[in-house]
Amino acid sequence: MKKFSVIAIMILLSANAYPCSCRKVDLAEIYDDYSFVFEGTVTSIGTKWLWEKGEWIPNTVRKVGFQVSENFKGVRGSKSVIYTQLHSASCGHAFQKGKTYLVFAFKGTKEGEELGRHVKGAPIVTACGHTIDVEEANIHYKEYLDKTYKFIKPGRSS
């Protein structure tokens, strides 16, 4: 039993933990920091292995495919793939296949890739960002959604 306890503790201590802590930031303050802004429908959800400290780490981040219906910033073409953490506790965004989102994504950095948190140069979405489910927002946050669309593309409403 002691052997099992020691092994369990070693496993728990060796796992990478990245707690998620969000602070509310107004879109106008941070918009220029977003490299990718688009509206799109989720077409696929999977995971991606990342290279970390000389080895491949399986299922490190969630890979989400989109059919882009409107590009506001940074996306080329009608399809896009973004990455997010696997769990909300590590700031992952909970996407659902078939739902349409207004996506705000940062560009992944070399430092983040080295930590096994995301893919360098790729769109990264966090739970703390402004990404929002368009259908849900139209029901509960219509005023916010309208304000957001007017900010990113004046003259357009949801």
Rosetta blueprint (number, residue, H / E / L):
1 M L
2 K H
3 K H
4 F H
5 S H
6 V H
7 I H
8 A H
9 I H
10 M H
11 I H
12 L H
13 L H
14 S H
15 A L
16 N L
17 A L
18 Y L
19 P L
20 C L
21 S L
22 C L
23 R L
24 K L
25 V L
26 D L
27 L H
28 A H
29 E H
30 I H
31 Y H
32 D H
33 D H
34 Y L
35 S L
36 F E
37 V E
38 F E
39 E E
40 G E
41 T E
42 V E
43 T E
44 S E
45 I E
46 G E
47 T E
48 K E
49 W E
50 L E
51 W E
52 E E
53 K L
54 G L
55 E E
56 W E
57 I E
58 P E
59 N E
60 T E
61 V E
62 R E
63 K E
64 V E
65 G E
66 F E
67 Q E
68 V E
69 S E
70 E E
71 N E
72 F E
73 K E
74 G L
75 V L
76 R L
77 G L
78 S L
79 K E
80 S E
81 V E
82 I E
83 Y E
84 T E
85 Q E
86 L L
87 H L
88 S H
89 A H
90 S H
91 C L
92 G L
93 H L
94 A L
95 F L
96 Q L
97 K L
98 G L
99 K L
100 T E
101 Y E
102 L E
103 V E
104 F E
105 A E
106 F E
107 K E
108 G L
109 T L
110 K H
111 E H
112 G H
113 E H
114 E H
115 L L
116 G L
117 R L
118 H L
119 V L
120 K L
121 G L
122 A L
123 P E
124 I E
125 V L
126 T L
127 A L
128 C L
129 G L
130 H L
131 T L
132 I E
133 D E
134 V H
135 E H
136 E H
137 A H
138 N H
139 I H
140 H H
141 Y L
142 K H
143 E H
144 Y H
145 L H
146 D H
147 K H
148 T H
149 Y H
150 K H
151 F H
152 I H
153 K L
154 P L
155 G L
156 R L
157 S L
158 S L
